[in-house]
Amino acid sequence: MISDSATDFPPLRLRKNEERRLRAGHLWVYSNEVDIDATPLKPFEPGQAVTLQAHNGKALGTGYVNPHSLICARLVSRDPAYPLSPSLLVHRLNVALSLRERLYPQPYYRLVYGEADGLPGLIVDRYADVCVAQLTTAGMERLKEAVLAALVKVLKPTAVVWRNDSPVRELEGLPGYVETALGQPPKMVRLEENSVAFQVPLATGQKTGWFFDQQDNRARLLKYGRERRVLDVFSYLGAWGLQAAVHGAREVWCVDSSARALELLRANAALNAVTDRVNALQGDAFTVLKSLREAREHFDIVILDPPAFIKRRKDFKEGLLAYRRLNELALQLLAKDGLLVSCSCSQQLPAETLEQVILQAVRHLDRSMQILERGQQAPDHPIHPAIPETAYLKAVFARILPA
């Protein structure tokens, strides 16, 4: 239950000087930052609304708590006039919508990107009049009905789907599930990106169905691809490869481990009348790249858009080796004057480290490179300047030349 009055929320007090990060703009409170003598964590219910207080009792704002999580509280509002409430949810959705409507001529985008849009624990993707939403924290799970009501009020969607099957929910002690929240959502929704149409599965696709974060980087590719032979690795539904084909690539090869994804990719190729220029290869990316090298295949452009190889700090060393191996295999398939588009969605991997990995692979093969462009996540995934975790996507457009 949430209220329109912050005075109804119990306090959660921080230890001395532990409010500095919140005052600097961050939104998270860790369990070791709480003054458990003044406000013990144990009595709180997961997701309960609270007033966050500095050590001296001064209110810092309102948010919610989860006593069982390392991130035990998240600040939602600093303004006492706008506490965590149904009206605040509506207000934040309207603010988020106003940005996307300025940026995108068609209603296909990420509408809410968690903390960066002032709604920690909430993700919403929009496919015209259908929304796919994800609640990743106990606080947002507790607000489930209020979130749905706010979506209905702001967007009036015909259907809403909860894709609450993200592994991150386990950190909050939440079960995973997928269910319909409103209406009768279709199994597939249609979207358009850079004048290319796609059919996207709602309940069974990866994450929330589509990777809107790469849309600007995919647009960058189009000017390079005309009359080129393109290899799209980790292709999923063909977002990179099919757009290259529609915009003039001579031949496109798409690689993915999922037979179902490639089946949908072929259907999207037919939808855009480029079936004759699109080939699909199913298999592990590393294995397929090795097979293509053994077959002496060469491409003018190779696109690498893998899943996160580094999900946690302890994965860094092994993940870095995976990025190095992947890029080296891709470089062995590139023409003498080829373009490598190498991406990483691992937040733990700095952009400069990705570039260094590519350079090491280039030099190992006795070639040289020029960085033509650098990309990041699209602006419907805004970056919160105080929360490094909201900046995760890197894309390097590198021209690969003989030594």
WOGIWO-V198357 format. One record per residue. N is the residue number from 1. RES is the residue in one small letter. SS is DSSP state (h for helix, s for strand, l for the rest). PSI is psi as a letter, one per 30 degrees, with the letter a starting at -180 (none if undefined). OMEGA is omega in radians with two decimals (999 if undefined). Layout:
n=(N,N)
res=(RES,RES)
ss=(SS,SS)
psi=(PSI,PSI)
omega=(OMEGA,OMEGA)
This chain:
n=(1,2,3,4,5,6,7,8,9,10,11,12,13,14,15,16,17,18,19,20,21,22,23,24,25,26,27,28,29,30,31,32,33,34,35,36,37,38,39,40,41,42,43,44,45,46,47,48,49,50,51,52,53,54,55,56,57,58,59,60,61,62,63,64,65,66,67,68,69,70,71,72,73,74,75,76,77,78,79,80,81,82,83,84,85,86,87,88,89,90,91,92,93,94,95,96,97,98,99,100,101,102,103,104,105,106,107,108,109,110,111,112,113,114,115,116,117,118,119,120,121,122,123,124,125,126,127,128,129,130,131,132,133,134,135,136,137,138,139,140,141,142,143,144,145,146,147,148,149,150,151,152,153,154,155,156,157,158,159,160,161,162,163,164,165,166,167,168,169,170,171,172,173,174,175,176,177,178,179,180,181,182,183,184,185,186,187,188,189,190,191,192,193,194,195,196,197,198,199,200,201,202,203,204,205,206,207,208,209,210,211,212,213,214,215,216,217,218,219,220,221,222,223,224,225,226,227,228,229,230,231,232,233,234,235,236,237,238,239,240,241,242,243,244,245,246,247,248,249,250,251,252,253,254,255,256,257,258,259,260,261,262,263,264,265,266,267,268,269,270,271,272,273,274,275,276,277,278,279,280,281,282,283,284,285,286,287,288,289,290,291,292,293,294,295,296,297,298,299,300,301,302,303,304,305,306,307,308,309,310,311,312,313,314,315,316,317,318,319,320,321,322,323,324,325,326,327,328,329,330,331,332,333,334,335,336,337,338,339,340,341,342,343,344,345,346,347,348,349,350,351,352,353,354,355,356,357,358,359,360,361,362,363,364,365,366,367,368,369,370,371,372,373,374,375,376,377,378,379,380,381,382,383,384,385,386,387,388,389,390,391,392,393,394,395,396,397,398,399,400,401,402,403)
res=(m,i,s,d,s,a,t,d,f,p,p,l,r,l,r,k,n,e,e,r,r,l,r,a,g,h,l,w,v,y,s,n,e,v,d,i,d,a,t,p,l,k,p,f,e,p,g,q,a,v,t,l,q,a,h,n,g,k,a,l,g,t,g,y,v,n,p,h,s,l,i,c,a,r,l,v,s,r,d,p,a,y,p,l,s,p,s,l,l,v,h,r,l,n,v,a,l,s,l,r,e,r,l,y,p,q,p,y,y,r,l,v,y,g,e,a,d,g,l,p,g,l,i,v,d,r,y,a,d,v,c,v,a,q,l,t,t,a,g,m,e,r,l,k,e,a,v,l,a,a,l,v,k,v,l,k,p,t,a,v,v,w,r,n,d,s,p,v,r,e,l,e,g,l,p,g,y,v,e,t,a,l,g,q,p,p,k,m,v,r,l,e,e,n,s,v,a,f,q,v,p,l,a,t,g,q,k,t,g,w,f,f,d,q,q,d,n,r,a,r,l,l,k,y,g,r,e,r,r,v,l,d,v,f,s,y,l,g,a,w,g,l,q,a,a,v,h,g,a,r,e,v,w,c,v,d,s,s,a,r,a,l,e,l,l,r,a,n,a,a,l,n,a,v,t,d,r,v,n,a,l,q,g,d,a,f,t,v,l,k,s,l,r,e,a,r,e,h,f,d,i,v,i,l,d,p,p,a,f,i,k,r,r,k,d,f,k,e,g,l,l,a,y,r,r,l,n,e,l,a,l,q,l,l,a,k,d,g,l,l,v,s,c,s,c,s,q,q,l,p,a,e,t,l,e,q,v,i,l,q,a,v,r,h,l,d,r,s,m,q,i,l,e,r,g,q,q,a,p,d,h,p,i,h,p,a,i,p,e,t,a,y,l,k,a,v,f,a,r,i,l,p,a)
ss=(l,l,l,l,l,h,h,h,l,s,s,s,s,s,l,l,l,l,l,h,h,h,h,l,l,l,l,s,s,s,h,h,h,s,l,l,l,l,l,l,l,l,l,l,l,l,l,s,s,s,s,s,s,l,l,l,l,l,s,s,s,s,s,s,s,l,l,l,l,l,s,s,s,s,s,s,s,l,l,l,l,l,l,l,l,h,h,h,h,h,h,h,h,h,h,h,h,h,h,h,h,h,h,l,l,l,l,s,s,s,s,s,s,h,h,h,h,l,l,l,l,s,s,s,s,s,s,l,l,s,s,s,s,s,s,l,l,h,h,h,h,h,l,h,h,h,h,h,h,h,h,h,h,h,h,l,l,l,s,s,s,s,s,s,l,l,h,h,h,h,h,h,l,l,l,l,s,s,s,s,s,s,l,l,l,l,l,s,s,s,s,s,s,l,l,s,s,s,s,s,s,l,l,l,l,l,l,l,l,l,l,h,h,h,h,h,h,h,h,h,h,l,l,l,l,l,l,l,s,s,s,s,s,l,l,l,l,l,h,h,h,h,h,h,h,h,l,l,l,l,s,s,s,s,s,s,l,l,h,h,h,h,h,h,h,h,h,h,h,h,h,l,l,l,h,h,h,s,s,s,s,s,l,l,h,h,h,h,h,h,h,h,h,h,l,l,l,l,s,s,s,s,s,s,l,l,l,l,l,l,l,l,h,h,h,h,h,h,h,h,h,h,h,h,h,h,h,h,h,h,h,l,l,s,s,s,s,s,s,s,s,s,s,s,l,l,l,l,l,l,h,h,h,h,h,h,h,h,h,h,h,h,h,h,l,l,s,s,s,s,s,s,s,s,s,l,l,l,l,l,l,l,l,l,l,l,l,h,h,h,l,l,l,s,s,s,s,s,s,s,s,s,l)
psi=(k,l,l,g,k,f,f,f,k,l,k,j,k,l,l,k,g,f,f,e,e,e,f,f,f,l,f,k,k,l,e,f,f,k,i,f,e,e,i,k,e,e,f,k,k,k,g,k,k,l,j,k,k,l,e,g,f,k,k,f,a,l,b,l,l,j,f,g,k,e,j,f,l,k,k,e,k,f,j,f,f,i,l,j,l,e,e,e,e,e,e,e,e,e,e,e,e,e,e,e,f,e,e,k,f,l,i,j,l,j,e,k,i,b,e,f,g,g,i,k,g,k,k,k,k,k,i,c,g,k,k,j,l,k,j,f,l,e,e,e,e,f,g,e,e,e,e,e,e,e,e,e,e,e,f,h,l,f,k,k,k,j,i,h,g,k,f,f,f,e,f,g,g,k,l,k,l,k,l,k,f,k,a,i,k,l,e,k,l,k,l,k,k,h,g,k,k,k,k,k,k,e,f,f,l,k,c,g,e,l,i,f,f,g,e,e,e,e,e,e,e,e,f,f,f,k,g,l,k,k,k,j,k,h,f,c,g,g,e,e,e,e,e,e,e,e,g,g,k,e,k,k,k,k,k,l,f,j,e,e,e,e,e,e,e,e,e,e,e,e,e,g,h,g,e,f,g,k,k,k,k,k,l,k,e,e,e,e,e,e,e,e,e,e,g,h,k,k,l,e,k,k,k,j,i,l,l,j,f,j,f,l,e,f,f,e,e,e,e,e,e,e,e,e,e,e,e,e,e,e,e,f,f,k,l,e,i,l,k,k,j,k,l,k,g,j,f,f,j,l,e,f,e,e,e,e,e,e,e,e,e,e,e,e,g,h,l,l,l,k,j,e,l,k,l,a,l,l,f,f,i,l,k,j,f,f,j,f,f,f,j,f,k,k,k,k,j,k,k,k,l,l,none)
omega=(3.07,-3.00,3.04,3.14,-3.13,-3.13,3.13,-3.05,3.06,-3.12,2.92,-3.00,3.13,3.07,-3.10,3.11,-3.12,3.12,-3.05,-3.13,3.10,3.14,3.12,3.05,-3.13,-3.09,-3.04,3.00,3.09,-3.03,-3.13,3.09,-3.07,3.03,-3.03,3.03,3.13,-3.11,3.14,-3.12,-2.98,-3.11,-3.09,3.02,3.08,3.12,-3.08,3.10,-3.11,2.91,3.12,-3.09,2.95,-3.09,-3.13,3.11,3.13,-3.10,3.08,-3.11,-3.13,3.13,3.11,-3.00,2.93,-3.05,-3.08,-3.08,3.07,2.96,-2.93,3.08,3.11,3.12,-3.13,-3.12,3.05,-3.05,-3.14,3.11,-3.14,3.11,3.06,-3.01,3.06,-3.13,3.09,3.09,3.12,-3.14,-3.11,3.08,3.11,3.10,3.12,-3.13,-3.10,3.09,-3.09,-3.14,3.05,-3.00,-2.94,-3.13,3.12,-3.02,3.09,-3.07,2.95,-3.11,-3.13,3.11,2.98,-3.07,-3.09,3.07,3.07,-3.14,-3.11,3.10,-3.12,3.02,3.08,3.00,-3.09,3.03,-3.07,-3.08,3.07,3.11,3.01,-3.04,-3.13,3.08,-3.01,-3.14,3.11,3.12,3.12,3.07,3.12,-3.14,-3.00,-3.10,3.11,3.08,3.13,3.14,3.13,3.09,3.14,-3.11,-3.04,-3.01,-3.02,-3.13,3.06,-3.13,3.06,3.12,2.99,3.01,-3.09,-3.13,3.13,3.11,-3.11,3.11,3.13,3.12,3.13,-3.12,-3.08,3.07,3.08,3.09,3.02,-3.13,3.08,3.12,-3.06,3.01,3.12,-3.08,3.08,3.07,-3.13,3.01,3.14,3.00,3.07,3.09,-3.13,3.09,3.09,-3.09,3.11,2.93,-3.00,3.10,-3.09,-2.98,-3.03,3.14,3.10,3.11,-3.14,2.98,-3.05,3.13,-3.13,-3.05,-3.09,-2.97,3.12,3.11,3.08,3.08,3.10,-3.08,-2.91,-3.11,-3.14,-2.86,-3.04,3.12,-3.13,3.03,-2.93,3.03,-3.12,-3.06,-2.97,-2.92,-3.05,-3.06,3.08,-3.07,3.10,-2.99,-3.12,3.08,3.07,-3.13,-3.13,-3.09,2.89,3.08,-3.11,-3.08,-3.12,3.03,-3.11,-3.08,3.06,-3.14,-3.05,3.08,3.14,3.12,-3.13,3.04,3.11,3.08,3.12,3.10,3.10,3.05,3.11,3.13,-3.11,3.07,3.09,-3.11,-3.08,-3.11,-3.07,3.07,-3.13,3.10,3.12,3.06,3.06,-3.03,-3.11,3.14,-3.14,3.13,3.09,3.14,3.11,3.09,3.13,3.11,3.12,3.06,3.07,-3.10,3.08,-3.13,3.00,-3.12,3.09,3.12,-3.02,2.95,-3.12,3.05,3.14,-3.12,3.12,-3.10,-3.09,3.11,-2.91,-3.05,-3.13,3.14,3.12,3.09,3.12,3.09,3.14,-3.14,-3.09,-3.11,3.12,3.09,3.13,-3.12,-3.14,3.13,-3.07,3.05,-3.07,3.09,-3.03,3.13,3.02,3.02,-3.04,-3.05,2.99,3.04,3.09,-3.14,-3.11,-3.11,3.11,-3.13,-3.13,3.10,3.07,3.13,3.11,3.08,3.14,-3.13,3.12,3.11,3.11,-3.11,3.10,3.14,3.10,3.07,3.11,-3.11,3.00,3.04,-3.09,-3.12,2.99,3.14,3.04,-3.14,-3.12,-3.05,2.97,2.96,-3.04,-3.11,3.04,-3.01,3.14,-3.07,-3.10,-3.11,-3.14,3.08,-3.00,-2.96,3.07,3.04,3.14,3.06,-3.02,3.03,-3.06,-3.04,3.00,-3.11,999)
